[in-house]
Amino acid sequence: MVAGCSQKPQKSIQQVTETVEDNKIAFSAYLEVKEGIRIPFTLTKSANDNYLIVQNGTEEIKITDYRLTQDRLSLTMPIFGSKIEAQFVGDNLTGTYLKYPGKSDYSMPFYAYPKRAVVVPPFVTDYEIRERNLDKTTAQIDGKWSTVFSPESEEDASAAIGEFKQDGNNLTGTFMTETGDYRFLAGKVYGEEFYLSCFDGSHAFLFTGTVVGDDITGVFYSGNHWKENFTAVRNPNAKLGDPYKLTYLKEGYEKFDFSMPNINGETVSLSDERFKGKAVVLQILGTWCPNCMDETALYTDLSKKYKAKGIEFVGVAYESEATLESAKEGLEKYIEHFDIEYPILFGGKASKKLASEQFPMLNKVISFPTTIVLNKEHEVVKIHTGFSGPATSIYDDYVKGFKELLDEIGR
């Protein structure tokens, strides 16, 4: 068993620090979905830094809101506001991950134990590897896979593409859907089995699968509240629908419009002076949405670069809270975290139905995020549904194409 299994005398933080290299406090950590099923990540702190780092594969998330003492760890994840509360049991930490602190009892057990090197703990124990003869990597999963989630249900089945990179028994990758991706996944291959996971503060994902030749059967866990089967077939030519064709302007509408409050309650409209004669990029988002988070990081940078070309960015946020008063604090933190200089407006409680009603000129809003690009006459040039971020193979090409589009409408 890992972490929290024996009672030992408490050790000081200094003593724990001295057990790892480079004067770092380093923990191999995991959330327990259920017994024997874990979502691992690493948790580190350099002696001279004033932040912790949660690492999933190549992604690093900095945590500045934390308290680490000789007997406790308390941290709040940036953007999403979820918490981990734990106490030392000997060298180890044992506690709870709370996704919605103070709002619901959605939680999972959290465990961590110090390591001399920053490594992801195994998804299966050494005992299981020996007992099930998983010590030799036989599965070869590198490449693209046509994937179907909930294949047993005609109503709920949905298409995706698995993109994986394998180096020995180390595995990284993601799943792309028509409206986004599952971000940075990292894991291991054991025998014919593979495990991929991520933890970003809001989402705790685990994908497990068995590979037989060019076929995969697997299970997807989203925390401890959702479980879904998936199948996949190796397909280097796998493709999804065109994200520029999923949402469109309905017949009878020539121009776009909006009028909503900013975080201070002041109404902002497309007819305002700041938008006159300027191209506009409208971002429909939610601060709870990881794909929106990746998109916002990009748009924050682009908005600063293209403002001089007469292009304005504006976001409309649909939040977990139903009122601006209750959503304001979270929106302010989001704006501060990304250093957003363009206005973020409040659309209401997160609902694609509500967003569709507020933008009746669209056939429907089917995804957070959705981006509407308007020219200087405020005519719709492009509508992009969803967002595939830096964990995907298409991200760089998307950014290149989007910059070319901005150059065009900024002329």
C-alpha positions as CSV (number, residue, x, y, z in Angstrom):
1,M,0.0,0.0,0.0
2,V,1.1,3.6,-0.7
3,A,0.9,6.4,1.9
4,G,-0.8,6.7,5.2
5,C,-0.6,3.0,6.2
6,S,1.4,3.3,9.4
7,Q,1.6,5.7,12.2
8,K,5.1,7.2,12.7
9,P,6.5,10.1,14.7
10,Q,6.0,13.4,12.9
11,K,9.0,14.8,10.9
12,S,9.7,18.4,10.2
13,I,9.5,19.9,6.8
14,Q,13.2,20.4,6.8
15,Q,13.7,16.7,7.4
16,V,11.4,15.8,4.5
17,T,13.2,18.3,2.3
18,E,16.5,16.6,3.0
19,T,15.2,13.3,1.7
20,V,15.0,14.6,-1.9
21,E,17.5,15.9,-4.5
22,D,18.2,19.5,-5.3
23,N,16.8,20.6,-2.0
24,K,13.3,20.0,-3.2
25,I,10.2,18.8,-1.3
26,A,8.9,16.2,-3.8
27,F,5.9,14.0,-3.4
28,S,4.4,11.3,-5.6
29,A,0.7,11.9,-5.1
30,Y,-2.6,10.4,-6.2
31,L,-6.3,10.7,-6.0
32,E,-8.1,7.5,-5.3
33,V,-11.1,6.9,-7.6
34,K,-11.8,3.7,-5.7
35,E,-9.7,1.1,-4.1
36,G,-6.9,0.1,-6.5
37,I,-7.8,2.8,-9.1
38,R,-5.7,5.9,-8.8
39,I,-5.1,9.2,-10.7
40,P,-1.4,10.1,-10.1
41,F,0.5,13.3,-10.3
42,T,3.6,14.9,-8.7
43,L,3.7,17.7,-6.2
44,T,7.0,19.6,-5.7
45,K,8.4,22.7,-4.1
46,S,11.9,24.1,-4.4
47,A,13.4,25.5,-1.2
48,N,13.6,29.0,-2.7
49,D,10.3,29.1,-4.5
50,N,7.1,30.5,-3.1
51,Y,4.8,28.1,-5.0
52,L,4.1,24.5,-5.3
53,I,3.9,22.7,-8.7
54,V,1.4,20.0,-9.7
55,Q,2.8,18.2,-12.7
56,N,0.9,16.0,-15.3
57,G,3.3,14.8,-17.9
58,T,4.7,17.9,-19.5
59,E,2.2,20.3,-17.9
60,E,3.1,22.2,-14.8
61,I,0.5,24.1,-12.7
62,K,1.8,26.6,-10.2
63,I,0.0,26.9,-6.9
64,T,0.6,30.1,-4.9
65,D,-2.3,29.7,-2.5
66,Y,-1.0,27.0,-0.1
67,R,0.2,26.4,3.5
68,L,2.8,23.7,4.2
69,T,3.7,23.1,7.8
70,Q,5.3,20.3,9.8
71,D,2.0,18.6,10.2
72,R,-0.3,19.8,7.4
73,L,-0.7,20.7,3.8
74,S,-3.5,22.9,2.6
75,L,-3.7,24.2,-1.0
76,T,-6.1,25.8,-3.4
77,M,-5.8,25.1,-7.1
78,P,-5.6,28.2,-9.3
79,I,-8.6,29.2,-11.5
80,F,-10.9,26.4,-10.4
81,G,-10.7,27.0,-6.6
82,S,-10.7,23.3,-5.7
83,K,-8.8,22.3,-2.5
84,I,-6.6,19.6,-1.1
85,E,-6.5,19.3,2.7
86,A,-4.1,16.8,4.2
87,Q,-2.0,15.9,7.2
88,F,1.3,14.2,7.7
89,V,1.3,10.6,8.9
90,G,5.0,9.9,9.3
91,D,6.6,11.0,6.1
92,N,3.4,10.7,4.1
93,L,0.4,12.9,3.5
94,T,-3.2,11.7,3.7
95,G,-6.3,13.8,3.2
96,T,-9.0,14.9,0.8
97,Y,-9.5,16.6,-2.6
98,L,-12.6,18.9,-2.6
99,K,-13.7,19.9,-6.0
100,Y,-16.4,22.4,-4.8
101,P,-15.3,23.5,-1.3
102,G,-18.4,24.7,0.6
103,K,-20.8,23.9,-2.2
104,S,-21.1,20.1,-2.3
105,D,-19.5,17.0,-0.9
106,Y,-17.8,16.0,-4.2
107,S,-14.5,14.7,-3.0
108,M,-11.8,12.0,-3.3
109,P,-9.2,10.6,-1.0
110,F,-5.7,12.2,-1.5
111,Y,-2.4,10.5,-0.7
112,A,1.2,11.5,-1.2
113,Y,4.6,10.2,-0.2
114,P,8.1,11.7,-0.5
115,K,10.4,10.6,-3.3
116,R,14.0,11.2,-4.0
117,A,13.2,11.8,-7.7
118,V,10.2,13.5,-9.2
119,V,8.4,10.5,-10.7
120,V,4.9,9.5,-11.4
121,P,3.9,6.6,-9.1
122,P,2.8,3.4,-10.8
123,F,-0.8,2.9,-11.8
124,V,-0.5,-0.7,-10.7
125,T,1.6,-2.0,-7.8
126,D,4.8,-4.0,-8.1
127,Y,2.9,-6.9,-6.7
128,E,0.3,-6.7,-9.4
129,I,3.0,-6.4,-12.1
130,R,4.6,-9.7,-10.8
131,E,1.3,-11.5,-10.3
132,R,-0.1,-10.6,-13.7
133,N,3.1,-10.8,-15.7
134,L,3.0,-7.2,-16.7
135,D,6.7,-6.5,-16.5
136,K,7.2,-6.7,-20.2
137,T,5.7,-4.0,-22.5
138,T,4.0,-5.8,-25.4
139,A,1.4,-3.2,-26.4
140,Q,2.4,-0.7,-29.1
141,I,0.0,2.3,-28.9
142,D,2.0,5.0,-30.6
143,G,0.0,6.9,-33.2
144,K,-3.6,7.8,-34.0
145,W,-6.7,5.8,-33.1
146,S,-10.3,6.2,-34.2
147,T,-12.2,6.1,-30.9
148,V,-15.8,5.8,-29.8
149,F,-17.0,6.6,-26.3
150,S,-20.1,4.7,-25.0
151,P,-20.1,2.4,-28.1
152,E,-22.8,0.3,-26.5
153,S,-25.3,3.2,-26.7
154,E,-26.5,4.4,-30.0
155,E,-27.9,7.6,-28.4
156,D,-24.8,8.4,-26.3
157,A,-22.0,7.2,-28.6
158,S,-19.5,9.9,-29.6
159,A,-16.5,10.0,-31.8
160,A,-13.0,11.0,-30.8
161,I,-9.4,10.5,-31.9
162,G,-6.7,9.1,-29.6
163,E,-3.2,10.5,-30.2
164,F,-0.4,8.8,-28.3
165,K,3.4,8.9,-28.1
166,Q,5.1,5.8,-26.6
167,D,8.7,5.6,-25.4
168,G,9.2,2.2,-23.9
169,N,6.6,1.8,-21.2
170,N,6.1,5.6,-20.9
171,L,3.0,7.0,-22.6
172,T,1.7,10.5,-23.3
173,G,-1.1,11.8,-25.4
174,T,-4.7,13.0,-25.4
175,F,-8.2,12.3,-26.9
176,M,-9.6,14.9,-29.3
177,T,-13.3,15.3,-29.9
178,E,-15.2,17.7,-32.2
179,T,-15.5,20.2,-29.5
180,G,-12.2,20.0,-27.6
181,D,-9.6,17.6,-26.1
182,Y,-8.8,15.9,-22.8
183,R,-5.6,18.0,-22.4
184,F,-2.3,16.6,-21.2
185,L,-2.4,12.9,-20.4
186,A,0.5,10.9,-19.2
187,G,0.9,7.3,-18.1
188,K,2.4,3.9,-18.5
189,V,2.1,0.7,-20.6
190,Y,2.2,-2.6,-18.7
191,G,2.1,-5.7,-20.9
192,E,-1.0,-5.3,-23.1
193,E,-2.5,-2.7,-20.7
194,F,-2.1,1.1,-20.7
195,Y,-3.0,3.9,-18.2
196,L,-3.3,7.6,-19.0
197,S,-4.4,10.3,-16.5
198,C,-4.4,14.0,-15.7
199,F,-5.3,16.3,-12.8
200,D,-5.7,20.0,-13.5
201,G,-7.6,21.1,-10.4
202,S,-11.1,20.7,-11.9
203,H,-10.9,17.5,-13.8
204,A,-9.3,14.2,-12.7
205,F,-9.3,11.9,-15.6
206,L,-8.1,8.3,-15.9
207,F,-8.2,6.2,-19.1
208,T,-7.4,2.5,-18.9
209,G,-7.3,0.1,-21.8
210,T,-6.2,-3.3,-23.2
211,V,-4.5,-3.4,-26.6
212,V,-4.9,-6.4,-28.8
213,G,-3.2,-5.8,-32.2
214,D,-4.9,-2.8,-33.7
215,D,-7.9,-2.7,-31.3
216,I,-8.4,-1.2,-27.9
217,T,-11.1,-1.8,-25.3
218,G,-11.1,0.6,-22.4
219,V,-12.7,2.5,-19.6
220,F,-12.7,6.2,-18.9
221,Y,-13.1,7.5,-15.4
222,S,-13.9,11.2,-14.7
223,G,-13.2,11.4,-10.9
224,N,-15.4,9.0,-9.0
225,H,-18.7,10.2,-10.5
226,W,-18.5,9.1,-14.1
227,K,-17.4,5.9,-15.8
228,E,-17.7,5.2,-19.5
229,N,-16.5,2.5,-21.9
230,F,-14.6,3.2,-25.1
231,T,-13.2,1.3,-28.0
232,A,-10.6,2.3,-30.6
233,V,-9.1,1.1,-33.8
234,R,-5.6,2.1,-35.1
235,N,-6.1,4.6,-37.9
236,P,-3.3,7.0,-39.0
237,N,-5.9,8.9,-41.2
238,A,-8.4,9.5,-38.5
239,K,-10.4,12.7,-38.8
240,L,-13.2,14.6,-37.1
241,G,-15.7,17.1,-38.4
242,D,-14.7,20.6,-39.4
243,P,-15.0,22.9,-36.3
244,Y,-15.8,25.8,-38.6
245,K,-19.0,24.1,-39.9
246,L,-20.7,23.0,-36.7
247,T,-22.1,26.4,-35.7
248,Y,-23.3,28.9,-38.3
249,L,-25.3,32.0,-38.8
250,K,-29.0,31.3,-39.5
251,E,-30.7,32.6,-42.6
252,G,-32.2,36.0,-42.3
253,Y,-29.4,37.4,-40.1
254,E,-26.7,39.5,-41.7
255,K,-24.9,40.9,-38.7
256,F,-24.1,39.8,-35.2
257,D,-24.9,41.6,-32.0
258,F,-24.6,41.3,-28.2
259,S,-25.4,43.4,-25.1
260,M,-24.4,42.1,-21.7
261,P,-23.0,43.3,-18.3
262,N,-19.3,43.3,-17.6
263,I,-18.0,42.2,-14.1
264,N,-18.9,45.6,-12.7
265,G,-22.5,45.4,-13.9
266,E,-22.0,48.0,-16.8
267,T,-23.7,47.1,-20.0
268,V,-21.3,46.4,-23.0
269,S,-22.7,46.2,-26.5
270,L,-21.3,45.7,-29.9
271,S,-22.7,49.1,-30.8
272,D,-20.4,50.8,-28.3
273,E,-17.8,53.3,-29.5
274,R,-14.8,51.0,-28.7
275,F,-16.1,48.5,-31.3
276,K,-17.1,50.9,-34.1
277,G,-15.1,50.3,-37.3
278,K,-13.2,47.4,-35.7
279,A,-13.0,43.7,-36.2
280,V,-14.2,41.7,-33.2
281,V,-13.4,38.3,-31.8
282,L,-16.1,37.1,-29.5
283,Q,-15.3,34.2,-27.2
284,I,-18.1,32.3,-25.5
285,L,-16.5,30.6,-22.5
286,G,-16.7,29.4,-18.9
287,T,-14.1,29.7,-16.3
288,W,-14.8,26.1,-15.2
289,C,-13.8,24.8,-18.7
290,P,-10.2,23.5,-19.2
291,N,-10.4,23.9,-23.0
292,C,-11.6,27.5,-22.5
293,M,-8.6,28.0,-20.2
294,D,-6.2,26.9,-23.0
295,E,-8.0,29.2,-25.5
296,T,-8.0,32.1,-23.1
297,A,-4.2,31.8,-22.7
298,L,-3.9,32.1,-26.5
299,Y,-6.4,34.9,-26.9
300,T,-4.9,37.0,-24.1
301,D,-1.6,37.0,-26.0
302,L,-3.3,37.6,-29.4
303,S,-5.5,40.4,-28.1
304,K,-2.5,42.4,-27.0
305,K,-0.6,41.9,-30.3
306,Y,-3.6,42.6,-32.6
307,K,-5.2,45.6,-30.8
308,A,-3.0,47.9,-32.8
309,K,-4.5,46.4,-36.0
310,G,-8.0,47.4,-34.9
311,I,-9.1,44.1,-33.6
312,E,-11.0,43.9,-30.3
313,F,-11.5,40.7,-28.3
314,V,-14.4,40.3,-25.9
315,G,-15.5,37.3,-23.8
316,V,-19.0,36.2,-22.6
317,A,-18.7,33.9,-19.6
318,Y,-21.3,31.3,-18.6
319,E,-20.6,30.3,-15.0
320,S,-21.5,27.8,-12.3
321,E,-23.2,30.6,-10.4
322,A,-26.5,32.0,-11.7
323,T,-25.9,35.7,-10.7
324,L,-23.2,38.2,-11.5
325,E,-22.8,38.9,-7.8
326,S,-22.0,35.3,-7.0
327,A,-19.8,34.8,-10.1
328,K,-17.8,38.0,-9.8
329,E,-15.1,36.8,-7.5
330,G,-14.3,33.8,-9.7
331,L,-14.3,36.0,-12.9
332,E,-11.9,38.5,-11.3
333,K,-9.5,35.7,-10.3
334,Y,-9.7,34.3,-13.9
335,I,-9.0,37.7,-15.4
336,E,-6.1,38.3,-13.0
337,H,-4.6,34.8,-13.6
338,F,-4.4,35.2,-17.3
339,D,-3.8,39.0,-17.3
340,I,-6.8,39.5,-19.6
341,E,-7.0,43.0,-20.9
342,Y,-10.2,42.5,-23.0
343,P,-13.7,42.8,-21.4
344,I,-15.2,39.7,-19.9
345,L,-19.0,39.9,-19.8
346,F,-21.4,37.7,-17.8
347,G,-23.9,35.7,-19.8
348,G,-25.5,33.8,-16.9
349,K,-25.5,30.3,-15.5
350,A,-23.5,27.7,-17.6
351,S,-26.0,26.4,-20.2
352,K,-25.8,25.8,-23.9
353,K,-29.5,26.3,-24.1
354,L,-29.3,29.8,-22.4
355,A,-26.3,30.8,-24.7
356,S,-28.3,29.7,-27.8
357,E,-31.3,31.8,-26.6
358,Q,-29.0,34.8,-26.1
359,F,-27.5,34.5,-29.5
360,P,-30.5,33.7,-31.6
361,M,-28.7,34.5,-34.8
362,L,-26.7,31.2,-34.4
363,N,-28.2,27.8,-35.2
364,K,-27.1,26.8,-31.7
365,V,-24.3,27.0,-29.2
366,I,-23.1,23.4,-28.9
367,S,-19.8,23.9,-27.1
368,F,-17.9,26.0,-24.5
369,P,-15.8,27.5,-25.9
370,T,-17.2,28.9,-29.2
371,T,-15.6,31.8,-31.1
372,I,-17.3,34.2,-33.5
373,V,-15.0,36.3,-35.7
374,L,-16.5,39.5,-37.1
375,N,-15.1,41.9,-39.7
376,K,-15.0,45.7,-39.3
377,E,-18.6,45.9,-40.5
378,H,-19.5,43.3,-37.8
379,E,-20.4,40.7,-40.3
380,V,-19.7,37.1,-39.4
381,V,-16.5,35.9,-41.1
382,K,-15.9,32.6,-39.2
383,I,-17.4,30.6,-36.3
384,H,-15.2,28.1,-34.6
385,T,-16.8,25.5,-32.3
386,G,-14.7,24.1,-29.4
387,F,-10.9,24.3,-29.0
388,S,-8.2,21.8,-29.3
389,G,-5.3,23.0,-27.2
390,P,-1.5,22.5,-27.0
391,A,-1.8,18.9,-26.0
392,T,-3.0,18.1,-29.5
393,S,-1.2,17.7,-32.9
394,I,-3.4,20.2,-34.6
395,Y,-2.9,23.1,-32.2
396,D,0.1,24.7,-34.0
397,D,-1.7,24.6,-37.3
398,Y,-4.8,26.1,-35.8
399,V,-2.8,29.0,-34.2
400,K,-1.1,29.7,-37.6
401,G,-4.4,29.7,-39.4
402,F,-6.1,31.9,-36.8
403,K,-3.3,34.4,-37.0
404,E,-3.7,34.5,-40.8
405,L,-7.4,35.1,-40.3
406,L,-6.7,38.0,-37.9
407,D,-4.3,39.5,-40.3
408,E,-6.9,39.4,-43.0
409,I,-9.7,41.0,-41.0
410,G,-7.3,43.6,-39.6
411,R,-6.4,45.0,-43.0
